[in-house]
């Protein structure tokens, strides 16, 4: 099984390596996955001051989409701080 990330310039191995690295600093449970997305729930949601750097790290690797502002790292930071959940996908 793989991903469709090659269209976004990533391999499945790239994604797995990124997630392993992220888990070292921010342990999480993978709550959803498909060919073009992942959803994760952090074990400890970041504080409002820690959420922006984490969102920037995730956003730099993935093309993220968050409602209401698609592909907005600030919206991702808000979601992370509020819910501890990140939904990211690539095209």
LUMDO-571336 format. One record per residue: residue number from 1; residue in one letter; x, y, z of N, C-alpha, C in turn. Coordinates in nm, 4 decimals, always signed. Atoms other than C-alpha are relative to their C-alpha. Layout:
+-----+------+----------+----------+----------+----------+----------+----------+----------+----------+----------+
| pos | code |       nx |       ny |       nz |      cax |      cay |      caz |       cx |       cy |       cz |
+-----+------+----------+----------+----------+----------+----------+----------+----------+----------+----------+
| NUM |    a |        X |        Y |        Z |        X |        Y |        Z |        X |        Y |        Z |
...
+-----+------+----------+----------+----------+----------+----------+----------+----------+----------+----------+
***
This chain:
+-----+------+----------+----------+----------+----------+----------+----------+----------+----------+----------+
| pos | code |       nx |       ny |       nz |      cax |      cay |      caz |       cx |       cy |       cz |
+-----+------+----------+----------+----------+----------+----------+----------+----------+----------+----------+
|   1 |    x |  +0.0846 |  -0.1176 |  +0.0000 |  +0.0000 |  +0.0000 |  +0.0000 |  +0.0888 |  +0.1234 |  +0.0000 |
|   2 |    x |  -0.0778 |  -0.1222 |  +0.0065 |  +0.1277 |  +0.3461 |  -0.0765 |  -0.0910 |  +0.1206 |  +0.0021 |
|   3 |    x |  +0.0750 |  -0.1245 |  +0.0031 |  +0.0187 |  +0.7025 |  -0.1160 |  +0.0051 |  +0.0584 |  -0.1402 |
|   4 |    x |  -0.0051 |  -0.0739 |  +0.1254 |  -0.0491 |  +0.9374 |  -0.4024 |  +0.0894 |  +0.1227 |  +0.0146 |
|   5 |    x |  -0.0835 |  -0.1165 |  -0.0308 |  +0.2115 |  +1.1740 |  -0.2591 |  +0.1026 |  +0.0321 |  -0.1081 |
|   6 |    x |  -0.0971 |  -0.0271 |  +0.1065 |  +0.4381 |  +1.1395 |  -0.5630 |  -0.0412 |  +0.1212 |  -0.0816 |
|   7 |    x |  +0.0476 |  -0.1185 |  +0.0722 |  +0.2203 |  +1.4016 |  -0.7306 |  +0.0395 |  +0.1278 |  +0.0717 |
|   8 |    x |  -0.0412 |  -0.1156 |  -0.0796 |  +0.3228 |  +1.6356 |  -0.4483 |  +0.1501 |  -0.0013 |  +0.0261 |
|   9 |    x |  -0.1450 |  +0.0041 |  -0.0155 |  +0.6905 |  +1.5411 |  -0.4739 |  +0.0473 |  -0.0738 |  +0.1240 |
|  10 |    x |  -0.0353 |  +0.0769 |  -0.1201 |  +0.6882 |  +1.3078 |  -0.1722 |  -0.0189 |  -0.1480 |  -0.0284 |
|  11 |    x |  +0.0214 |  +0.1437 |  +0.0062 |  +0.7218 |  +0.9339 |  -0.1357 |  -0.0665 |  -0.0442 |  +0.1293 |
|  12 |    x |  +0.0568 |  +0.0553 |  -0.1229 |  +0.5458 |  +0.7144 |  +0.1155 |  +0.1070 |  -0.0047 |  +0.1085 |
|  13 |    x |  -0.1104 |  +0.0031 |  -0.0975 |  +0.8850 |  +0.6708 |  +0.2835 |  +0.0278 |  +0.1378 |  +0.0575 |
|  14 |    x |  -0.0182 |  -0.1373 |  -0.0499 |  +0.9203 |  +1.0509 |  +0.3078 |  -0.1030 |  +0.0316 |  +0.1079 |
|  15 |    x |  +0.1079 |  -0.0282 |  -0.0950 |  +0.5863 |  +1.0727 |  +0.4863 |  +0.0214 |  -0.0763 |  +0.1296 |
|  16 |    x |  -0.0238 |  +0.0809 |  -0.1198 |  +0.6646 |  +0.7888 |  +0.7258 |  +0.1163 |  +0.0569 |  +0.0802 |
|  17 |    x |  -0.1160 |  -0.0577 |  -0.0699 |  +1.0050 |  +0.9423 |  +0.8089 |  -0.0383 |  +0.1308 |  +0.0690 |
|  18 |    x |  +0.0438 |  -0.1251 |  -0.0618 |  +0.8447 |  +1.2820 |  +0.8722 |  -0.0833 |  -0.0281 |  +0.1243 |
|  19 |    x |  +0.0868 |  +0.0315 |  -0.1135 |  +0.5809 |  +1.1288 |  +1.0998 |  +0.0788 |  -0.0584 |  +0.1169 |
|  20 |    x |  -0.0850 |  +0.0530 |  -0.1076 |  +0.8437 |  +0.9342 |  +1.2952 |  +0.0730 |  +0.1144 |  +0.0701 |
|  21 |    x |  -0.0692 |  -0.1150 |  -0.0592 |  +1.0400 |  +1.2557 |  +1.3486 |  -0.0935 |  +0.0883 |  +0.0803 |
|  22 |    x |  +0.0984 |  -0.0816 |  -0.0702 |  +0.7271 |  +1.4465 |  +1.4478 |  -0.0385 |  -0.0648 |  +0.1328 |
|  23 |    x |  +0.0417 |  +0.0725 |  -0.1212 |  +0.6334 |  +1.1771 |  +1.7010 |  +0.1028 |  +0.0088 |  +0.1120 |
|  24 |    x |  -0.1029 |  -0.0143 |  -0.1034 |  +0.9650 |  +1.2213 |  +1.8817 |  -0.0289 |  +0.1229 |  +0.0861 |
|  25 |    x |  +0.0256 |  -0.1255 |  -0.0711 |  +0.8752 |  +1.5797 |  +1.9742 |  -0.1458 |  +0.0171 |  +0.0419 |
|  26 |    x |  +0.1437 |  -0.0189 |  -0.0217 |  +0.4961 |  +1.5565 |  +1.9609 |  -0.0704 |  -0.1341 |  -0.0197 |
|  27 |    x |  +0.0651 |  +0.1306 |  +0.0159 |  +0.3600 |  +1.2060 |  +2.0269 |  -0.1462 |  +0.0168 |  -0.0438 |
|  28 |    x |  +0.1346 |  -0.0079 |  +0.0540 |  +0.0361 |  +1.1411 |  +1.8427 |  -0.0520 |  -0.1385 |  -0.0309 |
|  29 |    x |  +0.0660 |  +0.1194 |  +0.0498 |  -0.2129 |  +0.8767 |  +1.7404 |  -0.0492 |  +0.0311 |  -0.1399 |
|  30 |    x |  +0.0492 |  -0.0151 |  +0.1359 |  -0.2803 |  +0.8369 |  +1.3711 |  -0.1454 |  -0.0441 |  +0.0010 |
|  31 |    x |  +0.1427 |  +0.0291 |  -0.0090 |  -0.6586 |  +0.8561 |  +1.3539 |  -0.0652 |  -0.0182 |  -0.1362 |
|  32 |    x |  +0.0531 |  +0.0191 |  +0.1340 |  -0.7043 |  +0.8507 |  +0.9787 |  +0.1126 |  +0.0033 |  -0.1012 |
|  33 |    x |  -0.1007 |  +0.0010 |  +0.1058 |  -0.5071 |  +0.7763 |  +0.6652 |  -0.0622 |  -0.0520 |  -0.1279 |
|  34 |    x |  +0.0438 |  +0.0447 |  +0.1314 |  -0.5687 |  +0.7343 |  +0.2966 |  +0.1086 |  +0.0309 |  -0.1007 |
|  35 |    x |  -0.1026 |  -0.0234 |  +0.1014 |  -0.3832 |  +0.7645 |  -0.0316 |  +0.0487 |  +0.1448 |  -0.0065 |
|  36 |    x |  -0.0366 |  -0.1410 |  +0.0144 |  -0.3839 |  +1.1445 |  -0.0099 |  -0.0227 |  +0.0842 |  +0.1257 |
|  37 |    x |  +0.0191 |  -0.0774 |  -0.1232 |  -0.4372 |  +1.2414 |  +0.3558 |  +0.0446 |  -0.0798 |  +0.1213 |
|  38 |    x |  -0.0135 |  +0.0596 |  -0.1329 |  -0.3569 |  +1.1744 |  +0.7187 |  -0.0718 |  +0.0901 |  +0.0991 |
|  39 |    x |  +0.0557 |  -0.0740 |  -0.1117 |  -0.5292 |  +1.2781 |  +1.0367 |  +0.0683 |  -0.0526 |  +0.1244 |
|  40 |    x |  -0.0648 |  +0.0418 |  -0.1239 |  -0.3499 |  +1.2745 |  +1.3676 |  -0.0523 |  +0.0809 |  +0.1166 |
|  41 |    x |  +0.0409 |  -0.0650 |  -0.1254 |  -0.4432 |  +1.3551 |  +1.7255 |  +0.1190 |  -0.0033 |  +0.0938 |
|  42 |    x |  -0.1134 |  -0.0111 |  -0.0914 |  -0.1643 |  +1.4808 |  +1.9485 |  -0.0396 |  -0.0488 |  +0.1381 |
|  43 |    x |  +0.0282 |  +0.0467 |  -0.1356 |  -0.1420 |  +1.3158 |  +2.2886 |  -0.0142 |  +0.1167 |  +0.0969 |
|  44 |    x |  +0.0066 |  -0.1215 |  -0.0816 |  -0.0903 |  +1.6616 |  +2.4391 |  -0.0101 |  +0.1187 |  -0.0941 |
|  45 |    x |  +0.0115 |  -0.1149 |  +0.0897 |  -0.2309 |  +1.9539 |  +2.2396 |  +0.0984 |  +0.1097 |  +0.0400 |
|  46 |    x |  -0.0978 |  -0.1040 |  -0.0314 |  +0.0237 |  +2.2331 |  +2.2134 |  -0.0667 |  +0.1231 |  +0.0597 |
|  47 |    x |  +0.0484 |  -0.1282 |  -0.0504 |  -0.0137 |  +2.5584 |  +2.4005 |  -0.0138 |  +0.0959 |  -0.1170 |
|  48 |    x |  +0.0185 |  -0.0969 |  +0.1084 |  -0.1141 |  +2.8607 |  +2.1984 |  +0.1329 |  +0.0566 |  -0.0502 |
|  49 |    x |  -0.1306 |  -0.0498 |  +0.0452 |  +0.2517 |  +2.9678 |  +2.1886 |  +0.0808 |  -0.1067 |  -0.0737 |
|  50 |    x |  -0.0722 |  +0.1092 |  +0.0669 |  +0.3769 |  +2.6238 |  +2.0751 |  -0.0690 |  -0.0453 |  -0.1285 |
|  51 |    x |  +0.0742 |  +0.0455 |  +0.1173 |  +0.1065 |  +2.5638 |  +1.8139 |  +0.0520 |  +0.0600 |  -0.1312 |
|  52 |    x |  -0.0477 |  -0.0541 |  +0.1282 |  +0.2380 |  +2.8082 |  +1.5479 |  +0.1277 |  -0.0661 |  -0.0523 |
|  53 |    x |  -0.1175 |  +0.0682 |  +0.0552 |  +0.5869 |  +2.6505 |  +1.5233 |  -0.0300 |  -0.1427 |  -0.0452 |
|  54 |    x |  +0.0367 |  +0.1353 |  +0.0395 |  +0.4334 |  +2.3024 |  +1.5122 |  -0.0786 |  +0.0029 |  -0.1315 |
|  55 |    x |  +0.0771 |  -0.0128 |  +0.1244 |  +0.1841 |  +2.4097 |  +1.2463 |  +0.0915 |  +0.0344 |  -0.1172 |
|  56 |    x |  -0.0943 |  -0.0353 |  +0.1068 |  +0.4672 |  +2.5664 |  +1.0454 |  +0.0804 |  -0.1219 |  -0.0433 |
|  57 |    x |  -0.0757 |  +0.1220 |  +0.0310 |  +0.6625 |  +2.2397 |  +1.0664 |  -0.0837 |  -0.0958 |  -0.0848 |
|  58 |    x |  +0.0891 |  +0.0878 |  +0.0755 |  +0.3653 |  +2.0361 |  +0.9464 |  -0.0294 |  +0.0603 |  -0.1367 |
|  59 |    x |  +0.0344 |  -0.0680 |  +0.1244 |  +0.2708 |  +2.2931 |  +0.6836 |  +0.1160 |  +0.0003 |  -0.0986 |
|  60 |    x |  -0.1171 |  -0.0003 |  +0.0883 |  +0.6261 |  +2.3054 |  +0.5475 |  +0.0166 |  -0.1342 |  -0.0712 |
|  61 |    x |  -0.0148 |  +0.1321 |  +0.0608 |  +0.6151 |  +1.9322 |  +0.4794 |  -0.1213 |  -0.0367 |  -0.0863 |
|  62 |    x |  +0.1237 |  +0.0353 |  +0.0687 |  +0.2511 |  +1.8836 |  +0.3784 |  -0.0672 |  +0.1246 |  -0.0529 |
|  63 |    x |  +0.0920 |  -0.1046 |  +0.0418 |  +0.0129 |  +2.0924 |  +0.1843 |  -0.1259 |  -0.0220 |  +0.0820 |
|  64 |    x |  +0.1106 |  +0.0228 |  -0.0931 |  -0.2495 |  +2.1342 |  +0.4539 |  -0.1240 |  +0.0753 |  -0.0429 |
|  65 |    x |  +0.1279 |  -0.0667 |  +0.0248 |  -0.6133 |  +2.2260 |  +0.4328 |  -0.0791 |  -0.0033 |  +0.1298 |
|  66 |    x |  +0.0788 |  -0.0139 |  -0.1228 |  -0.8142 |  +2.3504 |  +0.7259 |  -0.1190 |  +0.0890 |  -0.0313 |
|  67 |    x |  +0.1135 |  -0.0891 |  +0.0130 |  -1.1598 |  +2.4982 |  +0.7345 |  +0.0120 |  +0.1078 |  +0.1065 |
|  68 |    x |  +0.0602 |  -0.0505 |  +0.1215 |  -1.2394 |  +2.7805 |  +0.6909 |  +0.1019 |  +0.0446 |  -0.1050 |
|  69 |    x |  -0.0989 |  -0.0535 |  +0.0941 |  -0.9142 |  +2.8964 |  +0.5268 |  +0.0908 |  -0.1130 |  -0.0478 |
|  70 |    x |  -0.0776 |  +0.1117 |  +0.0526 |  -0.7699 |  +2.6233 |  +0.3059 |  +0.1464 |  +0.0369 |  -0.0113 |
|  71 |    x |  -0.1443 |  -0.0138 |  +0.0158 |  -0.3946 |  +2.5793 |  +0.3158 |  +0.0572 |  +0.1166 |  +0.0810 |
|  72 |    x |  -0.0391 |  -0.1132 |  -0.0844 |  -0.3469 |  +2.8279 |  +0.6018 |  +0.0664 |  -0.0511 |  +0.1282 |
|  73 |    x |  -0.0660 |  +0.0504 |  -0.1210 |  -0.0829 |  +2.7500 |  +0.8684 |  -0.0546 |  +0.0623 |  +0.1283 |
|  74 |    x |  +0.0586 |  -0.0607 |  -0.1197 |  -0.2474 |  +2.9948 |  +1.1099 |  -0.1264 |  -0.0748 |  +0.0424 |
|  75 |    x |  +0.1204 |  +0.0784 |  -0.0313 |  -0.5744 |  +2.7998 |  +1.0862 |  +0.0388 |  -0.1355 |  +0.0584 |
|  76 |    x |  -0.0482 |  +0.1269 |  -0.0546 |  -0.3808 |  +2.4774 |  +1.1461 |  +0.0466 |  +0.0186 |  +0.1439 |
|  77 |    x |  -0.0470 |  -0.0273 |  -0.1366 |  -0.2149 |  +2.6316 |  +1.4541 |  -0.1183 |  +0.0150 |  +0.0955 |
|  78 |    x |  +0.1196 |  -0.0177 |  -0.0823 |  -0.5555 |  +2.7339 |  +1.5886 |  -0.0659 |  -0.1345 |  +0.0285 |
|  79 |    x |  +0.0594 |  +0.1318 |  -0.0173 |  -0.6925 |  +2.3851 |  +1.5311 |  +0.0827 |  -0.0869 |  +0.0940 |
|  80 |    x |  -0.0879 |  +0.0790 |  -0.0863 |  -0.3911 |  +2.2226 |  +1.6958 |  -0.0139 |  +0.0411 |  +0.1463 |
|  81 |    x |  +0.0096 |  -0.0491 |  -0.1375 |  -0.4155 |  +2.4431 |  +2.0045 |  -0.1368 |  -0.0310 |  +0.0611 |
|  82 |    x |  +0.1360 |  +0.0193 |  -0.0502 |  -0.7915 |  +2.4012 |  +2.0328 |  -0.0357 |  -0.1471 |  +0.0153 |
|  83 |    x |  +0.0478 |  +0.1390 |  +0.0022 |  -0.8361 |  +2.0324 |  +1.9477 |  +0.1130 |  -0.1039 |  +0.0063 |
|  84 |    x |  -0.1104 |  +0.0950 |  +0.0067 |  -0.4919 |  +1.8738 |  +1.9130 |  -0.0056 |  -0.0876 |  -0.1237 |
|  85 |    x |  +0.0187 |  +0.0796 |  +0.1210 |  -0.5999 |  +1.7424 |  +1.5723 |  +0.0574 |  +0.0731 |  -0.1206 |
|  86 |    x |  -0.0476 |  -0.0533 |  +0.1273 |  -0.4272 |  +1.7932 |  +1.2396 |  -0.0504 |  -0.0911 |  -0.1112 |
|  87 |    x |  +0.0427 |  +0.0702 |  +0.1207 |  -0.5873 |  +1.6904 |  +0.9119 |  +0.0800 |  +0.0609 |  -0.1137 |
|  88 |    x |  -0.0822 |  -0.0499 |  +0.1103 |  -0.3436 |  +1.7195 |  +0.6239 |  -0.0168 |  -0.0915 |  -0.1205 |
|  89 |    x |  -0.0005 |  +0.0797 |  +0.1206 |  -0.3603 |  +1.6085 |  +0.2659 |  +0.0743 |  +0.0704 |  -0.1087 |
|  90 |    x |  -0.0816 |  -0.0476 |  +0.1112 |  -0.1756 |  +1.6525 |  -0.0558 |  -0.0740 |  -0.0361 |  -0.1283 |
|  91 |    x |  +0.0636 |  +0.0235 |  +0.1306 |  -0.2811 |  +1.6646 |  -0.4197 |  +0.1023 |  -0.0459 |  -0.0992 |
+-----+------+----------+----------+----------+----------+----------+----------+----------+----------+----------+
***
